[in-house]
């Protein structure tokens, strides 16, 4: 069993510095966004790096037993890995701290760079303190605490304003509270599979008015439209270009910035295409809209949507109804549709909590944010309770 004294810390400034076989030995809870291939595709395509304001600063903990083989990595076995980044801004995180930064800098402080533990551009809950698979409970707890302590030590070593851990598991968040971090809660909308036999069986669980509305929406969306599912590793160049074009159009339409470029999509589909599914809508044989999903061990993750033509309810069909239908047919436990949501709520996606941790070097900022988060937590909890009252399920369905 590793002890704090036997652990060795190393900072990796490129994803590719960590061998694929070592990364594969980490418990990633079946989350595709924690695969080495995902982060490597982002870095190699330029979506990560100094110019993007996302500089990899991966924190690795190894034991002192590397073995005698020539291929053994220096420093011993990889026991824990933290996907951390030095950030020069707060874009692409989906846990919003812009107002903290503005207030602190107006008071004379320097908020950036900061240290962020997260999956870039991906608001999906999952472990952020990645551990070697197969560890016992006591050793796993020790390593999580040591990994979180290492994050904080980097703040002091580099003279940063603070550190943040976004979309971590609730267990990791509660551990952080024990270690002096501030906890923040928000919500997303997820659909949970209750064992329905098909989409009609799911509809039967809804209130009559909502059931009729969904049937009308699906019929309108599919007028003159053919829908196809395509796996990422089976897309051709024209389809990849279409997906990127739709993605850019949606981002620009919402006033955002396209964090991924064409090469990002190409590398993702080439290196881990089996973990992506695309729902394509075609009119007269020509693609007009798409929804991109990632596939986990038990979850379908809705990621990007885009259309070159505006058609009634096509967004709902590709992003929500097709995803539910696919999950039921393939025995997938849940569909995660992300944040923002009254329209998702009405279609069977229920609010679920998300978590983040925050800690600041300046005690004044720590105290101010603590007060802010205490008030925010009450508001978020109240909103979640109110939203649950408006779920579309019949009373006997809960």
BELBEL-V153137 format. One record per residue. RES is the residue in one small letter. SS is DSSP state (H for helix, E for strand, - for the rest). PHI is phi as a letter, one per 30 degrees, with the letter a starting at -180 (NA if undefined). Layout:
RES SS PHI
RES SS PHI
This chain:
x - NA
x - d
x - b
x - e
x - d
x - d
x - d
x E c
x E c
x E b
x E c
x E c
x - c
x - b
x H e
x H d
x H d
x - c
x - e
x H e
x H d
x H d
x H d
x H d
x - d
x E d
x E d
x - c
x - h
x - i
x - c
x H d
x H d
x H c
x - d
x H e
x H d
x H d
x H d
x H d
x H d
x H d
x H d
x H d
x - c
x - i
x - d
x - c
x E k
x H e
x H d
x H d
x - i
x E b
x E c
x E e
x - b
x E d
x E c
x E c
x E c
x E b
x - d
x - c
x - b
x - d
x - i
x - c
x - d
x - d
x - d
x - d
x - d
x - d
x - j
x - j
x - d
x E d
x E c
x E b
x E b
x E c
x - d
x E c
x E b
x E d
x E c
x - c
x - a
x - c
x - d
x - i
x - c
x - i
x - b
x - c
x - b
x H e
x H d
x H d
x H d
x H d
x H d
x H d
x H d
x H d
x - d
x - j
x - d
x - b
x - d
x - c
x - d
x E b
x E c
x E b
x E c
x - a
x - c
x - e
x - i
x - b
x - d
x - b
x - d
x - a
x - d
x - c
x E c
x E d
x E c
x E e
x - d
x - i
x - d
x - d
x H d
x H d
x H d
x H d
x H d
x H d
x H d
x H d
x H d
x H d
x H d
x H d
x H d
x H d
x H d
x H d
x H d
x H d
x H e
x H d
x H d
x H c
x - i
x - d
x - d
x E l
x E b
x E b
x E b
x E c
x - h
x - d
x - d
x H d
x H d
x H d
x H d
x H d
x H d
x H d
x H d
x H d
x - c
x - j
x - d
x E c
x E c
x E b
x E b
x E b
x E b
x E b
x E b
x E b
x E c
x E c
x - d
x - c
x - i
x - d
x - d
x - a
x H d
x H d
x H d
x H d
x H d
x H d
x - d
x E c
x - d
x H e
x H d
x H d
x H d
x H d
x H d
x H d
x H d
x H d
x H d
x H d
x H d
x H d
x H d
x - c
x - d
x - i
x - b
x E c
x E c
x E b
x E c
x E b
x E d
x H e
x H d
x H c
x - d
x - c
x H d
x H d
x H d
x H d
x H d
x H d
x H d
x H d
x H d
x H d
x H e
x H d
x H d
x H d
x H d
x H d
x H d
x - c
x - i
x - c
x - b
x - d
x - d
x - c
x - c
x H e
x H d
x H e
x H d
x H d
x H d
x H d
x H d
x H d
x H c
x H b
x H d
x H d
x H c
x E b
x E b
x E c
x E c
x E c
x E c
x E b
x E b
x - h
x - i
x E c
x E d
x E b
x E a
x E a
x E b
x E c
x E b
x E c
x E c
x - c
x - d
x - b
x E b
x E c
x E c
x E d
x E c
x E b
x E b
x E a
x E b
x - c
x - b
x - d
x - b
x - e
x - i
x H d
x H d
x H d
x H d
x H d
x H d
x H c
x H d
x H d
x H d
x H d
x H e
x H d
x H d
x H d
x H d
x H c
x - i
x - d
x - d
x E a
x E b
x E c
x - c
x - i
x - d
x - i
x - a
x H e
x H d
x H d
x H e
x - d
x - c
x - j
x - c
x E c
x E d
x E b
x E d
x E b
x E b
x E b
x E b
x E b
x E a
x E b
x - d
x - d
x H e
x H d
x H d
x H e
x H d
x H d
x H d
x H e
x H d
x H d
x H d
x H d
x H d
x H d
x H d
x H d
x H d
x H d
x H d
x H d
x H d
x H d
x H d
x H d
x H d
x H d
x - d
x - c
x - d
x - d
x E d
x - d
x H e
x H d
x H d
x - i
